[in-house]
Structure formats: structure tokens, C-alpha cells
Amino acid sequence: MQAKLYALRKEMGYTQSEVAKAINISTNAYLQKEKGSREFTLTEMFNIANFFNKELCDIFQPRNITK
């Protein structure tokens, strides 16, 4: 799950549909990506960061970190 994205979206008062529309994907695709079932593309991540006027690292966390 993209916990930071979820929290930011809720804090800013946006629905999943509104963010999905802003980055030009379906609401269903956004829902799956926000909950972690699918990954956001790099372009989608940049578009989300621009939408919220934040840096990528303020919103997204690596899924798996290997040593």
C-alpha cells in the first residue's frame, strides 16, 4: 500500500476518482495502485507529485529494498 499517498490524498480532501482523473488513468487502476496491487509508472508518480505539489520522496516509498 502507498500509505503516504493515501494519507496525503485524504488530508487534502481528494477522492481516488479525482486523483485518477488528474493523472489520466481509470479509478479502478488508481485504486489498485494505491493499495499496492499494481505499481505506478514513473510518469504517473511524477504526475501525482505535480498534482499535490510535492517531491516524489514525500509521497512514494520503495516497495522492496534488498541488501
Backbone as CSV, one residue per row, in Angstrom:
resi,resn,N_x,N_y,N_z,CA_x,CA_y,CA_z,C_x,C_y,C_z
1,MET,0.843,-1.191,0.000,0.000,0.000,0.000,0.880,1.243,0.000
2,GLN,0.449,2.229,-0.724,1.141,3.517,-0.744,0.554,4.380,0.379
3,ALA,1.031,4.120,1.601,0.462,4.756,2.794,0.611,6.271,2.783
4,LYS,1.757,6.774,2.349,1.949,8.227,2.315,0.998,8.877,1.316
5,LEU,0.828,8.254,0.173,-0.078,8.774,-0.843,-1.513,8.764,-0.324
6,TYR,-1.917,7.675,0.283,-3.264,7.559,0.843,-3.505,8.667,1.870
7,ALA,-2.560,8.832,2.794,-2.705,9.838,3.847,-2.758,11.250,3.254
8,LEU,-1.909,11.534,2.290,-1.881,12.846,1.656,-3.196,13.121,0.923
9,ARG,-3.670,12.127,0.191,-4.928,12.290,-0.545,-6.077,12.598,0.407
10,LYS,-6.147,11.850,1.506,-7.197,12.067,2.498,-7.062,13.450,3.145
11,GLU,-5.830,13.802,3.509,-5.561,15.092,4.152,-5.977,16.261,3.256
12,MET,-5.743,16.110,1.957,-6.059,17.175,1.008,-7.529,17.139,0.561
13,GLY,-8.238,16.087,0.939,-9.664,16.002,0.650,-10.016,15.555,-0.754
14,TYR,-9.119,14.824,-1.410,-9.387,14.336,-2.764,-9.877,12.895,-2.729
15,THR,-10.746,12.567,-3.668,-11.184,11.176,-3.819,-10.216,10.457,-4.745
16,GLN,-10.298,9.147,-4.754,-9.480,8.365,-5.680,-9.828,8.718,-7.112
17,SER,-11.089,8.942,-7.380,-11.529,9.304,-8.732,-10.918,10.615,-9.194
18,GLU,-10.846,11.588,-8.307,-10.276,12.885,-8.668,-8.794,12.782,-9.006
19,VAL,-8.053,12.017,-8.220,-6.629,11.858,-8.493,-6.436,11.049,-9.772
20,ALA,-7.226,10.002,-9.939,-7.144,9.192,-11.156,-7.379,10.042,-12.391
21,LYS,-8.383,10.879,-12.349,-8.686,11.749,-13.487,-7.538,12.713,-13.750
22,ALA,-6.936,13.238,-12.692,-5.837,14.194,-12.832,-4.606,13.576,-13.492
23,ILE,-4.403,12.271,-13.294,-3.234,11.616,-13.898,-3.616,10.745,-15.089
24,ASN,-4.889,10.857,-15.494,-5.367,10.219,-16.722,-5.333,8.687,-16.705
25,ILE,-5.787,8.112,-15.587,-5.972,6.660,-15.515,-7.370,6.398,-14.948
26,SER,-7.840,5.176,-15.055,-9.160,4.847,-14.530,-9.136,4.822,-13.000
27,THR,-10.298,5.024,-12.423,-10.408,4.969,-10.966,-10.012,3.591,-10.456
28,ASN,-10.427,2.546,-11.166,-10.088,1.184,-10.758,-8.577,0.963,-10.774
29,ALA,-7.904,1.438,-11.812,-6.447,1.300,-11.886,-5.793,2.053,-10.733
30,TYR,-6.274,3.255,-10.460,-5.709,4.038,-9.355,-5.891,3.310,-8.030
31,LEU,-7.088,2.797,-7.793,-7.371,2.076,-6.548,-6.390,0.924,-6.365
32,GLN,-6.183,0.138,-7.426,-5.264,-0.993,-7.351,-3.830,-0.544,-7.068
33,LYS,-3.442,0.563,-7.656,-2.080,1.063,-7.477,-1.903,1.663,-6.087
34,GLU,-2.891,2.391,-5.597,-2.781,2.983,-4.271,-2.705,1.901,-3.189
35,LYS,-3.467,0.834,-3.376,-3.442,-0.221,-2.348,-2.279,-1.205,-2.531
36,GLY,-1.511,-1.042,-3.629,-0.296,-1.833,-3.798,-0.438,-3.079,-4.640
37,SER,-1.600,-3.319,-5.233,-1.787,-4.493,-6.079,-1.044,-4.356,-7.408
38,ARG,-0.905,-3.114,-7.861,-0.164,-2.795,-9.083,0.758,-1.630,-8.770
39,GLU,1.786,-1.460,-9.591,2.727,-0.363,-9.366,2.402,0.827,-10.251
40,PHE,2.636,2.029,-9.718,2.534,3.232,-10.521,3.713,3.287,-11.481
41,THR,3.485,3.816,-12.668,4.598,4.059,-13.588,5.322,5.310,-13.099
42,LEU,6.536,5.491,-13.583,7.305,6.665,-13.197,6.579,7.945,-13.625
43,THR,6.008,7.932,-14.814,5.254,9.095,-15.287,4.083,9.385,-14.365
44,GLU,3.358,8.362,-13.954,2.230,8.547,-13.036,2.706,9.127,-11.704
45,MET,3.838,8.649,-11.217,4.363,9.161,-9.951,4.719,10.642,-10.068
46,PHE,5.365,11.023,-11.171,5.679,12.435,-11.373,4.413,13.277,-11.482
47,ASN,3.408,12.759,-12.182,2.145,13.485,-12.314,1.444,13.651,-10.965
48,ILE,1.495,12.635,-10.140,0.906,12.717,-8.801,1.661,13.736,-7.959
49,ALA,2.990,13.700,-8.017,3.797,14.662,-7.263,3.466,16.089,-7.703
50,ASN,3.327,16.299,-9.002,2.959,17.628,-9.507,1.556,18.017,-9.052
51,PHE,0.626,17.069,-9.095,-0.747,17.327,-8.680,-0.802,17.824,-7.236
52,PHE,-0.031,17.186,-6.359,-0.020,17.548,-4.946,1.035,18.604,-4.610
53,ASN,1.820,19.013,-5.623,2.892,19.988,-5.419,3.883,19.511,-4.350
54,LYS,4.302,18.263,-4.493,5.236,17.630,-3.556,6.380,16.991,-4.329
55,GLU,7.426,16.616,-3.626,8.526,15.850,-4.206,8.145,14.367,-4.205
56,LEU,8.716,13.610,-5.140,8.427,12.166,-5.202,8.674,11.480,-3.859
57,CYS,9.800,11.806,-3.233,10.160,11.133,-1.983,9.230,11.491,-0.828
58,ASP,8.450,12.564,-0.978,7.476,12.922,0.048,6.220,12.061,-0.041
59,ILE,6.047,11.390,-1.166,4.822,10.625,-1.410,5.078,9.127,-1.529
60,PHE,6.128,8.763,-2.277,6.344,7.357,-2.613,7.515,6.764,-1.842
61,GLN,7.343,5.496,-1.477,8.355,4.727,-0.795,8.728,3.539,-1.660
62,PRO,9.981,3.092,-1.608,10.326,1.887,-2.366,9.489,0.709,-1.876
63,ARG,9.118,-0.159,-2.802,8.314,-1.326,-2.423,9.148,-2.347,-1.680
64,ASN,10.287,-2.704,-2.264,11.174,-3.691,-1.632,12.596,-3.191,-1.701
65,ILE,13.250,-3.211,-0.583,14.654,-2.804,-0.545,15.471,-4.063,-0.282
66,THR,16.408,-4.354,-1.170,17.264,-5.522,-0.975,18.652,-5.053,-0.554
67,LYS,19.308,-5.891,0.208,20.654,-5.557,0.676,21.686,-6.248,-0.149
